[in-house]
Every structure is written in structure tokens, then in C-alpha cells.
């Protein structure tokens, strides 16, 4: 497993990690990239999500969600599963289903933003209008 020779170094453009084999590599954040830590995703969470996706594949076809679902309906299902979990309902894996719907929305946000049919708040509408008038003003 890679380790940092000096764990106190922060934001050093030359920061490197050295593996036990002696191989050296520059740290991703030193190259200006976001640190992505797939290794920190809980296997329990991932299994729950994968099982939920498996149920969906059996019911609707493998990766049917990639065709694009209504954002509004996806949000409704996401919130419904969260509230069912908070209410103590154990009839199904509500957190796994909420996670799947959250994943769908995250995917749609990047790959299908024009499919957004969520009702906008007045604040969101003003922000969108401002961003359209002055691009890059996030």
C-alpha cells in the first residue's frame, strides 16, 4: 500500500508517494486534480447499491435508468425512500433505493441536464437567469 514519506507536506507541487516496492508517483492533488478516493467507499454501501440496481435490472432491464428518467419522479422516489427509512420501515432496503436514485440524479446532472424537470424555486430561477446573462458567474 502506498505511503507518503512526509505526511505533513500539504499542497506541495512536488509531493510524491513511494510504494513499498520503491516505485514513486506524484500525488494527484499536486497536479491540480481533485483527490478521488474510491477506496474509501463503504463496501456495505456499494453492495446495497449494487443489489438495488440488480433488482431494477430484473424488473426494468439492465441499465434502464441510463435512458433517462424524469428528474422529478426520481427525486420523489429518493425522498420517499429516505422518509420510509426515517419512519422505521424495513420492508425493503430504503437506503439502497435512495442511493440508486441519488446516483441517477448525479449522472443526469452531468450527462442529461436538459432533462431536468424539477420545479425551480424563485431563487434558483434568478440564479439561472443571472448565469445565462453573465456566463461563468457561478
C-alpha positions in Angstrom: 0.0 0.0 0.0 1.5 3.4 -0.9 2.6 5.7 1.8 3.7 9.3 2.0 7.2 9.9 3.1 6.3 13.1 4.9 2.6 13.2 5.8 2.8 16.8 6.9 3.5 18.1 3.4 0.4 19.9 2.0 -0.1 21.5 -1.4 3.5 20.8 -2.5 3.6 20.6 -6.3 6.4 18.0 -6.0 4.7 15.9 -3.4 5.2 12.2 -4.2 4.2 8.9 -2.8 6.5 5.9 -2.6 5.3 2.3 -2.6 7.0 -0.4 -0.6 8.5 -1.6 -3.9 10.2 1.7 -4.2 8.1 3.0 -7.1 7.4 6.7 -6.8 4.4 8.6 -8.1 3.3 12.3 -7.9 0.2 12.8 -5.8 -2.9 13.7 -7.9 -3.6 16.8 -5.9 -0.1 18.1 -6.6 -1.0 18.0 -10.3 -4.0 20.2 -9.6 -6.5 17.3 -9.8 -9.2 16.6 -7.3 -8.4 13.8 -4.9 -10.6 10.9 -5.7 -10.7 8.2 -3.1 -12.6 5.3 -4.4 -11.0 3.1 -1.7 -13.0 4.9 1.0 -16.4 3.9 -0.4 -18.0 1.5 2.1 -18.3 -2.0 0.7 -21.6 -2.3 2.6 -22.9 0.8 0.8 -21.7 -0.4 -2.6 -23.2 -3.9 -2.1 -26.6 -2.3 -1.1 -26.5 -0.1 -4.2 -25.5 -2.9 -6.5 -28.3 -5.2 -5.1 -30.8 -2.4 -5.7 -29.5 -1.9 -9.2 -29.8 -5.7 -9.7 -33.5 -5.6 -8.6 -34.1 -2.8 -11.1 -32.3 -4.7 -13.9 -34.6 -7.7 -13.2 -37.7 -5.5 -13.2 -37.0 -3.0 -16.0 -33.9 -4.2 -17.9 -30.2 -3.8 -17.2 -29.2 -0.1 -17.0 -32.7 1.1 -18.0 -32.1 4.2 -15.8 -29.4 5.4 -18.3 -32.2 6.0 -20.9 -33.2 8.9 -18.7 -36.0 9.1 -16.1 -37.9 12.1 -15.0 -35.8 14.0 -12.6 -38.9 15.0 -10.7 -40.0 11.3 -10.3 -36.5 10.3 -9.4 -36.4 12.9 -6.7 -39.9 11.8 -5.5 -38.6 8.2 -5.2 -35.4 9.3 -3.5 -37.2 11.3 -0.9 -39.9 8.6 -0.4 -37.3 6.0 0.4 -35.5 8.4 2.8 -38.7 9.1 4.6 -39.6 5.4 4.7 -36.2 4.7 6.3 -36.7 7.5 8.8 -40.1 6.1 9.6 -38.6 2.8 10.5 -39.9 0.8 7.6 -37.8 -2.3 7.0 -39.9 -3.8 4.2 -37.0 -3.2 1.7 -33.6 -1.6 1.6 -34.7 2.0 1.5 -31.2 3.4 1.8 -30.1 1.3 -1.2 -33.0 2.6 -3.2 -32.4 6.2 -2.1 -28.7 5.8 -3.1 -29.7 4.4 -6.5 -32.0 7.4 -7.1 -29.3 9.8 -5.9 -26.8 8.2 -8.3 -29.3 8.6 -11.2 -29.7 12.3 -10.4 -25.9 12.8 -10.1 -25.5 11.1 -13.5 -28.3 13.1 -15.2 -26.9 16.3 -13.8 -23.7 15.8 -15.8 -25.0 13.8 -18.8 -28.6 14.9 -19.2 -29.0 18.4 -17.7 -31.7 19.3 -20.3 -33.9 16.6 -18.8 -34.2 18.5 -15.5 -38.0 18.8 -14.9 -37.7 19.7 -11.2 -39.7 22.7 -10.1 -37.4 25.6 -9.6 -37.5 27.9 -6.6 -37.6 31.6 -7.2 -34.0 31.9 -6.0 -32.9 29.1 -8.5 -34.8 30.9 -11.3 -33.0 34.2 -10.6 -29.6 32.4 -10.4 -30.2 30.7 -13.7 -31.3 33.9 -15.4 -28.2 35.6 -14.0 -25.9 32.8 -15.2 -27.5 33.0 -18.7 -26.9 36.7 -18.8 -23.4 36.6 -17.4 -21.9 33.1 -18.2 -19.3 31.9 -15.7 -20.8 33.9 -12.8 -21.5 30.9 -10.6 
